[in-house]
Amino acid sequence: MRDFTYPPIIATAKVAFRALGLRFTFSGAEHVPRKGGVLLACNHIGYADFVFGGLAANPSGRKVRFMAKKEIFDHPVGGPVMRSMHHIEVDRGEGIQSFHDAVRYLKEGEAVGIFPEATISRSFQIKEIKSGAVRIAAAAGVPLLPVIMWGTHRLITKDHPKDFSRGKTIALAVGEPMFPTGKDPVSETAELKRRLEALLDETIRSYPAEEQPEGAWWLPASHGGSAPTPEEAERLDIAEKKERAARRAAKRAAKKG
């Protein structure tokens, strides 16, 4: 694919990272092949994850085409930018098209990024994940790499104010490849979740201790932080969905009135 906007956007992002004084740690970058289709399955903890997730493939010189929700593509500014970078639009009501688009990209030798949790994890632990990642990788016949980001949520995430103060560490970790066959997507999805959980735990433990004080809101409860437990996070997610549904119903009622 020809990229006119992706390279300058990457360059601009790196300038912004330096301005923010961000420190990066990488592990497992050697697992990202320098050519050929590859699917990166990333955890999802903050609104800027698609920006940082692409850096996991940067040491290999790859540009990642992320699967992202339709609402981003509907934005008058964000939509054209996303299309110019050849990201993949995901309509949650009509997911089959994005599935085929991702498989086609992978068969053409592209690196594709997916967030199998679908939404941001308020607990900052791995939520239940969708089977789409293993099914896409199996259909395309490409390796599936678990990818963990840590620290991105400290900048911008749900339920917390933005914090672009300087000096934060962003950790990126890539696990060993899986080669899904599609014969048992349920067990293969469970294996992907297990690998993501193990890689997340390892990444948190290796993160600078001085940036993870006990009780920190950005640290999972299982690691001594004050983030919601997975059960509490699920209740918050349900409440959020109900609130959104109520707002949509009110808008429809207002239009009819």
N, C-alpha and C positions, 0 to 999 in steps of 0.2 A: 504493500500500500504506500502511496505517496503521502508524505506528511509535510505540510507547509506550516501548520500552527503548533504541532506538538513540540518540536525542538525549541522554539523560542519560549513556549510556555514552561517547559522544563527549566530552561536557563533562568527565567524570571522567578520561578519557584525557588531555585537554589539561592538566588540573591536574597529573597525574602527569608529563607532559612538562616542565612548568615546574619541578616539584620536582626533576627530574633535571637541570635546567639544559640541556636539549637545545636546540640551535640548528638551525633548518630553513632550507634553501635550496630554492626551487622554480624550475623552468623548464618552459615549454611548457604551463602550466595552461590557456592559452587554447584548446588543442586539445580540451578536454573540453566537449562541448556542454551547455548549461544545461537542455535537455530532450530527450526522445527516447532510444530505446535506444542503448547504446554498450557495447562490450566492451573492458575494460582487461586487456591481457596483461602480467603483471608478472614480473620476474625473482624468484628465490627464493634468498635467502642466509641467512635466519635464522628462528627460530621466531616472531618477532613481526611478520613481514612483512604479515600480513593486517590488523594494526592500523594500520601506517604506510601501507600501500598505499592505503587508503581516503582518506588525506589528499590524494592526487593529485587527487581530484575535489572536495575540500572548497572550493576557491576558486569553483567553479561551483555550490556549494550542493547537490551530489549526494550521496546515500548509496549506497555500493557494496555489492551483494549478492555475496559471495565464494563460489566453489565450493571446498569443503573436504572432506577425507577423512572417511569415515563414522565413523572411530574418535573424532573430536572430538564428533560428534553422539551417540555412545554414552555419553559421559561424563555422570554424573548431574548435574553442575553446568553444564559447558560445553554439553551438548546443548540444554537448554531455553533458554539464553542465545542460542545460535546460531540456533535456530528463531525466537525472538522477534524477531531482527534480520532474518529472512527470508533467511538465507544458504542455500546450496544444497548438500545432502548428496551426496557422490560415493562410490558403492560401486564400487571398482575392478574388482570381479568382474561388476558389472551396470551399466556406464557409460551405457547407453542412456537410462535414466530421468533421470539428471542432465543429459544432452544436451538432452532434451525440456524439462526444467524451465528450463534456461538460455535456450533459444530462446523459450519462453513468456514469461519475465520480460522479455526484450529486446523482444519484440513489444508488450508492455504498456508499454514506455517506460522500463524500469529500466536502471540502470547495473550491469553485472555484472563481477566481477573473476575472473580465472583465472590460475593459475600453470602455463603450458604445459610447464615443465620437470618438473612433477609432484612432484619432491623437491628438498630443499635442495642447492645446489651447493657441495661442499666446496672447490672451487678458486676459488669466488666469480666464476667466469666463466660464460658461458651454456652450459649443457649441451645435449645433443640435445633438441629439443622435440617434443611431440606435435602431431598435426594437428588436435586437437579445437578449438583456438582459431579457426582459419580456417574450419573446417567449421561451427561454431556461428554465427560472424558472418555467413557466407554464407547459412545457412539462415534467419537472422532478418532479413537485409537491413540490417545495421547497420554502422557504422564500427568498425574494430579499431584500438585505440591501444596502441603499445608503451610500457611504463612501467618505469622503472628506479628502484630504491631503492639507496642506498649509505650505509653506516654503521649500518644496523639490525643487522648481524651482529656488530658490536662489543659489543652488549648481550647477546645470547643466540643461540647457534648450535651446531651440532654440534661435538663434539671439543674444546670450549673452555669454561672456567668462565664463569658469568654475571658480567657486569661492569656494574653500574648506578651506577658513579661518575659524577659530574657533568661537564658540559661537552663532550659529544660533539656532532658535527654530523651531522644526517640530511639527505641530499640526495635530492630527488625530481625526476625528469625525465620529461616526457611527450613522446613523439614525434608526428610528423604522422600522420594517420589513413591506414590501409589500407582498401580496400574489396574484400574477397575475394569472388569469384564462385562458388567451389566447383568450378569446371571443372578445375582442376589443383591440388588441395590440397597435393601434394608441393612444387611450386615456390613456392606461396604461403607454405607453412610455412618453406621455406628463406629466403624474403624477410623474413618476420617475424624469424627468427633473425638474419639479417644486420643488420636495423634495431636489434634489441636489443643486439647486439654493438657496433655503432657508437655507440649512445646510452650504453652502459655505459662504453666507453672515454672518451668525451667527459666523462661525469660524474666518473669517477675523476680525469681530468686537471685538472678544475676544482675538485676537493675541496681544502680547506685543506691546504697542503703540510706544515704543522707537525703535522698529525694523521695523516700518512702517512709516517713515517720509513722509510727504506730497510730492508728486512728485516722489517718489521712482519708479524705473522701474518695480519692481516686484509687484506693487500694481495696481489693475484694475483702469481704468479711472473713473469708477462709484464710487470709494472709494477715489478719490483724487490723484491717482497715474498717472504715465506717460506711462503705458502699452497701447498698441493699443486698440482702441475700437473694439467691435466684428466686425463691418463693415470693419475697417482697417485691422484687422487680416484676414478676409476672402479674401480680395484683395491680401494680402501677401501669403496666402495659394494657391490661384489660380496661382500667379506668380511662386511659387515654383514648382507646378505641371507641368507648362509649361516648366520650366527649366529642370526638370527631364526628361520629354518626349523628349526634344531636345537632351539631353545627350544620351539617349537610342537610338535615331534615328542616332546620329553621330556614336555611337559604331557599330550599325548594318551596316551602310554604310562603315565603316572602315574595317569590317570583309569581306564584299563583295568585297571591293577593293583589 
